[in-house]
Amino acid sequence: MQINIENEVDMKDLPRLHLFVQHLRQCMQSQSPNPLVIWYDAVTEEGRLDWQNCLNEKNRFFFGDSDGLFTNYSWSEYMAESSANVAGERAPEVYMGVDVFGRNTFGGGGWNCNKALKVARKAKVSAALFAPGWVFETNQPPSFEVAQTRWWKTIQDCWPVGRFSPMRLPFFTDFNRGCGARVSVEGNVVSTQPWFNLSCQNMQPILKVTAQPQNSLEVNMSHEAAYGGGSCLRISGSEDTLGLVLLYESYVPVKGNRFHVSHSVLELDNLNICLALHVQMDSSRFLVLLADEEAFIDVPPNLQSCVVKRSEPISESSGMWLVRKHILELGACTITQIHAAVYSHELDVQKLMSLFEDNDNQITSKLSTQENNFLNKVLLGHLRISTEPEHDRDLPKIVFEGCQSEWTQLSETSKSVSLTLRWGLLQSHVSNGNCQWVQYHVYVTKDEDSRGSSSVSRSDPEFLGVAVSQAFVVQDLLVPNSCNTLNFHVQAHCACGLPGVLSPACSVDVSRSTHQDWGSGSDPSQLLLSEHAV
């Protein structure tokens, strides 16, 4: 949490301001394991609105009350160094502000933000990037996806990853950025409506490319398709491409004898992909390639043990994503890196291993503003690593709680309803893999009387959205007058990205809504309740 007070403060109120910051910090520490209360550099100890652009005697008392200082943006190299001297052991808790829009900011912002970061890193203080939405808001060429990846890569290149992620199993990502032009679940499009929900965002990949000098690869996050959520990873390359894409720097201890790995690919052109895990076992380190059974692979005898062929039948979703599954029996080990190995025709394992070991051969994704027109492309949809088989999951039992629905008549043919669905879990999922239920997808079906018969027709499930708690707000859902019942369903998703089955309906009787005096407001209708298992 950042405290930003940009106005004069009366001297008599300063003690109370200090007390407020201290109390807020204490309260947050009691509620969260890793809270941060950051003070913004604006008000001084005299209560004046006077930006210091560094840590000094005029703002160090607020620094003492909080977990860190976010400086203003017009600092210099000397100010970064002097801030580190004033902070002492707390130098990493001084965040030198960098305005990405470049408004009176050191380094100029934009594509030159890395200049400021290099100076801050040299001074051994931290940095805070303000308004990275600059990439989108200024329409940086050639496209938002490409420019966004390249801009963050300039940040990554001068400020290396500070910690390992992931660090435990299960690990799952579908490269979801928390937004998209459609919603997919396990390769199937369930909604074609644009959406934005940062609570759905997964751990984002590093995307560091290593390739031979004569080859070229480009990696971007893409919204053109999705196995889950609204985005995927797009890898483009030229003919005869061979390279590695570092996805995650990890530290994942595997204590059991075996673990399961699955991933989905959409091969659009003449480009192939397989996963590669860098594994540490005792004092040895090696790369394990998870290859497809039908893949063309040149494996010398001394590297046969480094290649694991697919051990389960390949499955294909209706969205044309190919899901590949492997079982690894390596014993106790630690996964330290997760890569995607990319090749055009035949995978030369010897060359790939040399590429991994020889940093002199390394080149990285180009940072030019021109998009390369590579003819070959492959999409990576998801990645899952777990000690449990995918089918080995308990199902929680959901109990829906009561609520009221509010109706508004829109026309002679339709009305709208707003309500809040709430539910609880009678049975929490507990397993050796600690794969908890962390997300809930909400759907609705609509029952209508069939014309000329006594039967009732039910619509296909309509995707409404995602909840990360056991409640979901339905706002202004359009309901035709011919509908007599709304049936709400919940589908729980666990931490390893696997969905439960769609729950039976929790129904709202539309016929019980009162259609009187619609113009003066809405009228509640009681929700019909029942217990159902997901």
C-alpha positions as CSV (number, residue, x, y, z in Angstrom):
1,M,0.0,0.0,0.0
2,Q,1.3,3.4,-0.9
3,I,0.5,6.5,1.2
4,N,0.4,9.5,-1.1
5,I,-0.3,12.8,0.6
6,E,0.3,15.7,-1.7
7,N,-0.9,18.7,0.3
8,E,0.4,20.9,3.2
9,V,-0.1,19.3,6.7
10,D,-0.5,21.6,9.7
11,M,2.3,21.1,12.2
12,K,-0.2,20.2,15.0
13,D,-1.4,17.3,12.8
14,L,2.0,15.8,12.1
15,P,2.1,13.6,15.3
16,R,-1.2,12.2,14.4
17,L,0.0,11.5,10.8
18,H,3.0,9.6,12.1
19,L,0.7,7.6,14.5
20,F,-1.6,6.8,11.6
21,V,1.2,5.5,9.4
22,Q,2.6,3.4,12.3
23,H,-0.9,2.0,13.2
24,L,-1.7,1.2,9.5
25,R,1.6,-0.7,9.3
26,Q,0.9,-2.7,12.5
27,C,-2.7,-3.6,11.3
28,M,-1.5,-4.8,8.0
29,Q,1.2,-6.9,9.6
30,S,-1.5,-8.6,11.6
31,Q,-3.6,-9.4,8.5
32,S,-1.0,-10.3,5.9
33,P,2.3,-12.3,6.0
34,N,4.2,-9.8,3.8
35,P,2.6,-6.4,4.0
36,L,4.2,-3.2,2.6
37,V,3.3,0.3,3.6
38,I,5.2,2.7,1.3
39,W,5.5,6.4,2.0
40,Y,5.6,8.7,-1.1
41,D,8.1,11.5,-1.1
42,A,5.9,14.7,-0.9
43,V,5.3,16.0,2.6
44,T,8.4,16.9,4.8
45,E,8.9,16.8,8.5
46,E,7.8,20.5,8.7
47,G,4.5,19.6,7.0
48,R,5.5,21.3,3.8
49,L,4.6,20.0,0.3
50,D,8.2,19.8,-0.9
51,W,9.3,16.8,-3.1
52,Q,12.9,15.9,-2.1
53,N,13.5,13.3,-4.9
54,C,15.6,11.3,-2.5
55,L,15.8,10.1,1.1
56,N,17.2,12.8,3.4
57,E,16.7,14.5,6.8
58,K,13.5,16.1,5.7
59,N,11.6,12.8,5.1
60,R,13.5,10.1,6.9
61,F,11.1,10.0,9.9
62,F,8.3,8.9,7.6
63,F,10.7,6.4,6.1
64,G,11.1,5.1,9.7
65,D,7.4,4.8,10.2
66,S,6.9,2.8,6.9
67,D,8.3,-0.2,5.0
68,G,9.9,2.0,2.4
69,L,10.1,5.3,0.6
70,F,8.9,6.0,-3.0
71,T,10.9,9.0,-4.1
72,N,9.7,11.6,-6.6
73,Y,11.0,11.3,-10.1
74,S,13.4,14.3,-10.6
75,W,16.4,12.7,-8.9
76,S,20.0,12.4,-10.0
77,E,22.8,9.8,-9.8
78,Y,24.1,11.6,-6.7
79,M,20.7,11.5,-5.0
80,A,20.4,7.8,-5.5
81,E,23.8,7.3,-3.9
82,S,23.1,9.7,-1.0
83,S,19.7,8.0,-0.4
84,A,21.6,4.7,0.0
85,N,24.0,6.3,2.5
86,V,21.1,7.8,4.6
87,A,19.2,4.5,4.6
88,G,22.1,2.3,5.6
89,E,21.0,-1.3,5.9
90,R,17.6,-0.3,4.6
91,A,18.9,0.9,1.3
92,P,16.9,-1.7,-0.7
93,E,13.7,-0.2,0.9
94,V,14.3,3.2,-1.0
95,Y,12.4,3.1,-4.3
96,M,13.7,5.6,-6.8
97,G,10.7,6.8,-8.8
98,V,10.7,6.4,-12.6
99,D,7.8,8.0,-14.5
100,V,7.5,5.9,-17.7
101,F,5.8,8.8,-19.4
102,G,9.1,10.7,-18.9
103,R,7.7,13.7,-17.1
104,N,10.7,15.3,-15.4
105,T,12.1,11.9,-14.7
106,F,15.7,10.8,-14.5
107,G,16.6,8.9,-17.8
108,G,13.7,10.3,-19.8
109,G,11.3,7.4,-19.3
110,G,9.8,5.4,-22.2
111,W,12.3,3.1,-23.8
112,N,15.0,4.6,-21.7
113,C,13.6,3.6,-18.3
114,N,16.5,1.1,-18.1
115,K,19.0,4.0,-17.8
116,A,17.4,5.0,-14.5
117,L,17.2,1.5,-13.3
118,K,20.9,0.8,-14.0
119,V,21.8,3.9,-11.9
120,A,19.5,2.8,-9.0
121,R,20.9,-0.7,-9.1
122,K,24.4,0.5,-9.1
123,A,23.6,2.6,-6.0
124,K,22.1,-0.5,-4.4
125,V,18.7,1.0,-3.9
126,S,15.4,-0.2,-5.4
127,A,13.2,1.4,-8.1
128,A,9.5,2.0,-8.6
129,L,8.1,2.2,-12.1
130,F,5.1,4.6,-12.4
131,A,2.6,4.3,-15.2
132,P,3.9,1.3,-17.2
133,G,0.6,1.6,-19.1
134,W,2.5,4.0,-21.3
135,V,3.1,1.2,-23.8
136,F,-0.6,0.8,-24.4
137,E,-1.7,4.4,-23.9
138,T,0.8,5.8,-26.5
139,N,0.2,3.0,-29.0
140,Q,3.8,1.9,-29.2
141,P,4.4,0.0,-32.6
142,P,4.2,-2.5,-34.1
143,S,1.5,-3.9,-31.7
144,F,0.7,-3.8,-28.0
145,E,1.6,-7.4,-27.5
146,V,5.0,-7.1,-29.2
147,A,5.8,-3.7,-27.7
148,Q,4.8,-4.8,-24.2
149,T,7.1,-7.8,-24.3
150,R,10.0,-5.8,-25.6
151,W,9.6,-3.0,-23.1
152,W,9.5,-5.3,-20.2
153,K,12.5,-7.1,-21.6
154,T,14.5,-3.9,-21.4
155,I,13.6,-3.8,-17.7
156,Q,14.5,-7.5,-17.2
157,D,17.9,-7.1,-18.9
158,C,19.1,-4.5,-16.5
159,W,17.3,-5.7,-13.4
160,P,17.5,-9.5,-13.1
161,V,14.9,-11.7,-11.5
162,G,15.2,-11.2,-7.7
163,R,13.7,-14.5,-6.6
164,F,12.8,-17.9,-7.9
165,S,9.3,-18.7,-9.1
166,P,7.8,-21.2,-8.8
167,M,9.1,-22.8,-5.6
168,R,6.6,-25.6,-4.9
169,L,4.2,-28.0,-6.6
170,P,1.7,-28.0,-8.0
171,F,2.6,-25.4,-10.5
172,F,0.2,-24.2,-13.3
173,T,0.1,-21.4,-15.8
174,D,-1.9,-20.9,-18.9
175,F,0.0,-17.6,-19.5
176,N,-3.2,-15.7,-18.5
177,R,-2.6,-11.9,-18.4
178,G,-6.0,-11.2,-16.8
179,C,-7.6,-9.9,-19.9
180,G,-8.5,-11.0,-23.4
181,A,-10.9,-10.9,-26.4
182,R,-12.5,-14.2,-25.4
183,V,-12.5,-16.7,-22.6
184,S,-11.3,-20.3,-23.0
185,V,-11.4,-23.3,-20.6
186,E,-9.2,-26.3,-21.5
187,G,-9.0,-25.2,-25.1
188,N,-12.7,-24.5,-25.6
189,V,-14.0,-21.0,-26.1
190,V,-16.8,-20.4,-23.5
191,S,-17.3,-16.7,-24.1
192,T,-16.5,-14.3,-27.1
193,Q,-16.9,-11.2,-24.9
194,P,-13.8,-9.0,-24.2
195,W,-12.9,-9.1,-20.5
196,F,-10.5,-7.8,-17.8
197,N,-9.9,-9.4,-14.4
198,L,-6.4,-9.2,-13.0
199,S,-7.4,-11.7,-10.3
200,C,-7.1,-14.3,-13.1
201,Q,-3.6,-13.5,-14.0
202,N,-1.0,-16.2,-13.8
203,M,2.7,-16.0,-13.0
204,Q,4.2,-14.4,-16.0
205,P,7.2,-16.0,-17.8
206,I,10.6,-14.5,-18.2
207,L,10.9,-15.1,-22.0
208,K,14.7,-15.1,-22.4
209,V,15.7,-16.4,-25.8
210,T,18.9,-18.3,-26.5
211,A,19.7,-19.3,-30.1
212,Q,22.5,-19.9,-32.5
213,P,23.7,-16.7,-34.1
214,Q,22.5,-17.6,-37.6
215,N,19.0,-18.3,-36.3
216,S,16.4,-16.1,-34.9
217,L,13.5,-16.5,-32.5
218,E,10.9,-14.0,-31.3
219,V,8.6,-14.7,-28.3
220,N,5.5,-12.7,-27.4
221,M,2.4,-12.9,-25.3
222,S,-0.5,-13.2,-27.6
223,H,-4.3,-12.9,-27.5
224,E,-4.9,-14.6,-30.8
225,A,-5.8,-17.9,-29.1
226,A,-5.9,-19.3,-25.6
227,Y,-6.0,-22.7,-24.0
228,G,-7.2,-21.2,-20.8
229,G,-8.2,-17.6,-20.0
230,G,-7.5,-15.1,-22.7
231,S,-3.9,-15.4,-23.9
232,C,-1.1,-17.7,-24.8
233,L,2.6,-17.7,-25.6
234,R,3.5,-17.2,-29.3
235,I,7.0,-18.3,-30.5
236,S,8.0,-17.3,-34.1
237,G,11.1,-18.3,-35.9
238,S,12.9,-18.5,-39.2
239,E,13.7,-21.6,-41.2
240,D,16.1,-24.1,-39.5
241,T,15.4,-22.5,-36.1
242,L,16.9,-24.1,-33.0
243,G,16.7,-22.4,-29.7
244,L,15.6,-22.3,-26.0
245,V,13.1,-20.0,-24.4
246,L,13.6,-19.6,-20.7
247,L,10.2,-19.5,-19.2
248,Y,10.9,-19.7,-15.4
249,E,13.8,-19.5,-13.0
250,S,12.6,-22.0,-10.4
251,Y,13.5,-23.8,-7.2
252,V,11.1,-26.6,-7.0
253,P,12.1,-29.6,-4.8
254,V,10.5,-32.8,-5.9
255,K,10.5,-35.2,-3.0
256,G,8.6,-38.2,-4.4
257,N,9.8,-40.7,-7.0
258,R,7.7,-39.3,-9.8
259,F,5.9,-36.2,-11.0
260,H,3.6,-35.4,-13.9
261,V,4.1,-32.7,-16.6
262,S,1.6,-31.6,-19.2
263,H,1.5,-28.8,-21.7
264,S,-0.6,-27.8,-24.7
265,V,0.5,-26.6,-28.1
266,L,-1.0,-25.3,-31.2
267,E,1.3,-25.9,-34.1
268,L,0.3,-23.4,-36.9
269,D,3.3,-23.7,-39.1
270,N,6.5,-25.6,-39.6
271,L,7.8,-25.0,-36.0
272,N,7.9,-27.6,-33.2
273,I,8.2,-27.3,-29.5
274,C,9.0,-29.5,-26.5
275,L,9.6,-28.7,-22.8
276,A,13.0,-28.9,-21.3
277,L,13.6,-29.0,-17.5
278,H,16.9,-28.1,-15.9
279,V,17.2,-30.5,-13.0
280,Q,19.6,-30.7,-10.1
281,M,20.2,-34.0,-8.4
282,D,22.7,-34.2,-5.6
283,S,25.8,-32.6,-7.1
284,S,24.9,-33.1,-10.8
285,R,22.8,-30.9,-13.1
286,F,21.3,-31.9,-16.4
287,L,18.6,-30.9,-18.9
288,V,15.7,-33.2,-19.4
289,L,13.8,-33.0,-22.7
290,L,10.1,-33.9,-22.7
291,A,9.7,-35.0,-26.4
292,D,6.7,-36.1,-28.4
293,E,6.6,-39.8,-29.4
294,E,6.4,-38.9,-33.1
295,A,9.0,-36.1,-33.0
296,F,12.1,-36.3,-35.2
297,I,14.9,-36.3,-32.7
298,D,18.6,-36.9,-33.2
299,V,19.9,-38.3,-29.9
300,P,23.5,-39.4,-29.5
301,P,24.0,-42.5,-27.3
302,N,25.6,-40.5,-24.4
303,L,22.4,-38.3,-24.2
304,Q,19.7,-41.0,-24.4
305,S,18.9,-40.6,-20.7
306,C,18.2,-36.9,-21.2
307,V,15.2,-37.4,-23.4
308,V,11.8,-38.6,-22.0
309,K,9.3,-39.6,-24.6
310,R,5.6,-39.0,-24.1
311,S,4.2,-41.7,-21.7
312,E,0.5,-41.0,-22.0
313,P,-1.8,-40.9,-25.1
314,I,-2.0,-37.5,-26.7
315,S,-5.4,-35.8,-26.4
316,E,-6.9,-33.2,-28.6
317,S,-9.4,-30.6,-27.3
318,S,-12.2,-29.3,-29.5
319,G,-10.2,-26.1,-29.8
320,M,-7.5,-28.0,-31.7
321,W,-4.9,-27.7,-28.9
322,L,-2.7,-30.8,-28.5
323,V,-2.2,-31.8,-24.9
324,R,1.0,-33.7,-24.2
325,K,1.6,-35.5,-20.9
326,H,4.7,-37.0,-19.4
327,I,5.5,-38.9,-16.3
328,L,9.0,-38.4,-14.9
329,E,10.6,-40.9,-12.5
330,L,13.8,-39.1,-11.5
331,G,13.7,-39.6,-7.7
332,A,14.4,-36.7,-5.3
333,C,15.5,-33.7,-7.3
334,T,15.1,-30.0,-7.8
335,I,13.7,-28.2,-10.9
336,T,15.8,-25.1,-11.3
337,Q,14.7,-23.9,-14.8
338,I,11.8,-24.5,-17.1
339,H,12.5,-24.0,-20.9
340,A,10.7,-24.4,-24.2
341,A,12.9,-26.0,-26.8
342,V,12.0,-24.8,-30.3
343,Y,13.1,-26.4,-33.6
344,S,12.0,-26.5,-37.2
345,H,12.6,-30.0,-38.6
346,E,14.7,-32.4,-36.6
347,L,15.7,-31.7,-33.0
348,D,19.5,-32.1,-32.7
349,V,19.9,-32.8,-29.0
350,Q,23.7,-32.4,-29.1
351,K,23.4,-28.9,-30.5
352,L,20.7,-28.0,-28.1
353,M,22.8,-29.1,-25.1
354,S,25.7,-27.1,-26.4
355,L,23.5,-24.1,-26.9
356,F,22.4,-24.4,-23.3
357,E,25.9,-24.7,-21.9
358,D,27.7,-22.2,-24.2
359,N,26.8,-18.6,-23.3
360,D,29.0,-17.3,-26.2
361,N,26.3,-18.6,-28.6
362,Q,23.6,-16.7,-26.9
363,I,21.5,-14.0,-28.6
364,T,18.3,-12.5,-27.3
365,S,15.0,-11.4,-28.7
366,K,15.4,-8.3,-30.9
367,L,14.2,-5.0,-29.4
368,S,13.5,-3.2,-32.6
369,T,10.2,-1.6,-33.2
370,Q,9.7,-3.5,-36.4
371,E,7.8,-6.8,-36.2
372,N,9.6,-9.7,-37.8
373,N,7.5,-11.6,-40.4
374,F,8.6,-15.1,-39.5
375,L,6.8,-17.7,-41.5
376,N,6.9,-20.3,-38.8
377,K,4.9,-20.0,-35.6
378,V,3.8,-22.2,-32.6
379,L,1.6,-21.4,-29.6
380,L,2.1,-22.7,-26.1
381,G,-1.2,-22.8,-24.2
382,H,-0.5,-24.1,-20.7
383,L,2.1,-25.8,-18.5
384,R,1.3,-28.0,-15.5
385,I,3.7,-29.8,-13.1
386,S,2.3,-31.8,-10.3
387,T,3.0,-34.8,-8.1
388,E,-0.5,-36.0,-8.6
389,P,-2.2,-37.5,-11.7
390,E,-4.7,-35.2,-13.3
391,H,-7.6,-37.4,-12.5
392,D,-6.7,-37.9,-8.9
393,R,-8.7,-35.1,-7.3
394,D,-11.4,-34.9,-4.6
395,L,-14.5,-32.9,-5.4
396,P,-15.8,-30.4,-2.9
397,K,-19.5,-30.2,-2.0
398,I,-21.0,-26.7,-2.6
399,V,-23.9,-25.3,-0.5
400,F,-25.5,-22.2,-2.0
401,E,-26.6,-19.5,0.4
402,G,-29.8,-17.4,0.2
403,C,-30.0,-14.0,-1.6
404,Q,-32.5,-11.8,-3.2
405,S,-32.8,-10.9,-6.9
406,E,-33.7,-7.4,-8.1
407,W,-35.6,-7.1,-11.4
408,T,-36.0,-4.3,-13.9
409,Q,-38.5,-4.5,-16.8
410,L,-36.7,-3.2,-19.9
411,S,-39.3,-3.7,-22.6
412,E,-42.4,-5.8,-23.4
413,T,-40.0,-8.7,-24.4
414,S,-37.2,-8.6,-21.8
415,K,-36.2,-7.7,-18.3
416,S,-32.9,-7.7,-16.3
417,V,-31.9,-9.2,-13.0
418,S,-29.1,-8.4,-10.5
419,L,-28.2,-10.6,-7.6
420,T,-25.2,-11.9,-5.6
421,L,-24.6,-15.6,-5.5
422,R,-22.9,-17.0,-2.4
423,W,-21.8,-20.5,-1.6
424,G,-19.7,-22.5,0.8
425,L,-17.6,-25.7,0.6
426,L,-18.6,-28.6,2.8
427,Q,-15.5,-30.6,1.8
428,S,-12.2,-28.9,1.1
429,H,-9.8,-30.7,-1.1
430,V,-6.8,-31.9,0.8
431,S,-4.1,-34.0,-0.9
432,N,-0.4,-34.7,-0.9
433,G,0.0,-32.1,-3.7
434,N,-1.9,-29.4,-1.8
435,C,-4.0,-28.7,-4.8
436,Q,-6.6,-26.4,-3.3
437,W,-9.7,-25.0,-5.0
438,V,-8.8,-21.4,-5.8
439,Q,-11.1,-20.2,-8.6
440,Y,-14.8,-20.5,-9.5
441,H,-16.3,-20.2,-12.9
442,V,-20.0,-19.2,-12.9
443,Y,-22.5,-20.1,-15.7
444,V,-26.2,-19.7,-16.2
445,T,-28.8,-21.7,-18.2
446,K,-32.3,-20.4,-19.0
447,D,-35.4,-22.6,-19.1
448,E,-38.2,-21.6,-21.5
449,D,-41.6,-23.1,-22.3
450,S,-41.6,-24.7,-25.7
451,R,-44.3,-23.3,-28.0
452,G,-47.2,-25.6,-28.6
453,S,-46.1,-28.2,-26.0
454,S,-45.8,-28.7,-22.3
455,S,-42.1,-29.4,-22.4
456,V,-39.4,-27.0,-21.2
457,S,-36.3,-26.2,-23.3
458,R,-33.0,-25.4,-21.6
459,S,-30.3,-23.2,-23.2
460,D,-26.6,-24.1,-23.3
461,P,-24.6,-22.9,-20.3
462,E,-23.6,-19.2,-20.7
463,F,-20.3,-18.1,-19.1
464,L,-20.8,-15.2,-16.7
465,G,-17.4,-14.8,-15.2
466,V,-14.8,-15.9,-12.6
467,A,-14.7,-15.5,-8.8
468,V,-11.7,-16.0,-6.6
469,S,-13.8,-16.0,-3.5
470,Q,-17.1,-17.9,-2.8
471,A,-19.3,-15.1,-4.0
472,F,-20.2,-13.7,-7.4
473,V,-22.2,-10.6,-8.4
474,V,-24.6,-10.9,-11.3
475,Q,-25.3,-7.4,-12.6
476,D,-28.1,-6.6,-15.1
477,L,-28.4,-10.0,-16.7
478,L,-30.7,-9.8,-19.7
479,V,-33.7,-12.2,-19.4
480,P,-36.3,-12.7,-22.1
481,N,-39.9,-12.7,-20.9
482,S,-40.3,-16.2,-22.3
483,C,-37.8,-17.5,-19.7
484,N,-39.4,-19.0,-16.6
485,T,-36.3,-20.2,-14.6
486,L,-32.7,-19.2,-14.3
487,N,-30.2,-21.9,-13.3
488,F,-26.9,-20.8,-12.0
489,H,-24.0,-23.3,-12.0
490,V,-20.5,-23.1,-10.4
491,Q,-17.4,-24.9,-11.6
492,A,-14.5,-25.0,-9.2
493,H,-10.9,-24.9,-10.5
494,C,-8.0,-26.1,-8.4
495,A,-4.5,-24.6,-8.1
496,C,-3.1,-27.0,-10.7
497,G,-5.6,-25.5,-13.2
498,L,-7.9,-28.5,-13.4
499,P,-11.7,-27.9,-13.3
500,G,-14.3,-29.9,-11.4
501,V,-17.6,-30.8,-13.1
502,L,-20.3,-28.2,-13.6
503,S,-22.6,-28.2,-10.5
504,P,-26.3,-28.9,-10.7
505,A,-28.5,-25.8,-10.9
506,C,-29.2,-23.3,-8.2
507,S,-32.5,-21.9,-9.6
508,V,-34.3,-18.6,-9.6
509,D,-38.0,-18.8,-10.4
510,V,-38.6,-16.0,-12.8
511,S,-42.3,-16.4,-12.6
512,R,-42.2,-15.4,-9.0
513,S,-40.8,-11.9,-9.8
514,T,-43.4,-9.2,-9.3
515,H,-44.1,-7.3,-12.5
516,Q,-45.8,-4.3,-10.9
517,D,-44.5,-0.7,-10.8
518,W,-41.3,-1.5,-12.7
519,G,-40.6,2.2,-13.3
520,S,-40.2,3.0,-9.5
521,G,-37.5,0.4,-8.9
522,S,-36.9,-3.3,-8.7
523,D,-38.7,-6.0,-6.8
524,P,-37.0,-8.9,-5.0
525,S,-37.6,-12.6,-5.8
526,Q,-36.5,-15.3,-3.5
527,L,-33.7,-17.6,-4.7
528,L,-34.5,-21.3,-4.5
529,L,-31.8,-23.1,-2.7
530,S,-30.4,-26.6,-2.6
531,E,-27.1,-28.5,-2.0
532,H,-25.1,-29.8,-4.9
533,A,-21.7,-31.3,-5.5
534,V,-19.4,-29.7,-8.0
